[in-house]
Amino acid sequence: MTRTMLTGSYRILNQTHLERKAGRRTDPRYVFYISLLRNSSYEGYLAEVGSRLVDVPGFKNSPVSGRAEILYCRRNGWIEDAA
């Protein structure tokens, strides 16, 4: 399995959805969405929260990382690489 290289700029495709997720203070992943909205590059986002881990009660047995969350956003089409 190859590790996805997250470099360069990204473009937000679903601003409203990401703002909603950033506003959910009961979900510990909100910090990832605040950072995602604040930054415009993968490097900036990863420097801020890439290695941060949060536990989401009832979600998984293991913590979620900032890197995993930005990959999730890409897979779901909420962000894309900027041209």
Protein Blocks (a to p, Z undefined) as FASTA:
>chain_A
ZZdddedjdddfblmlmmmmmmmmmbmklmmmmmmmmpmbfklmmmmmmmpccddehkam
cdcdfklmmmmmmmnopaccdZZ
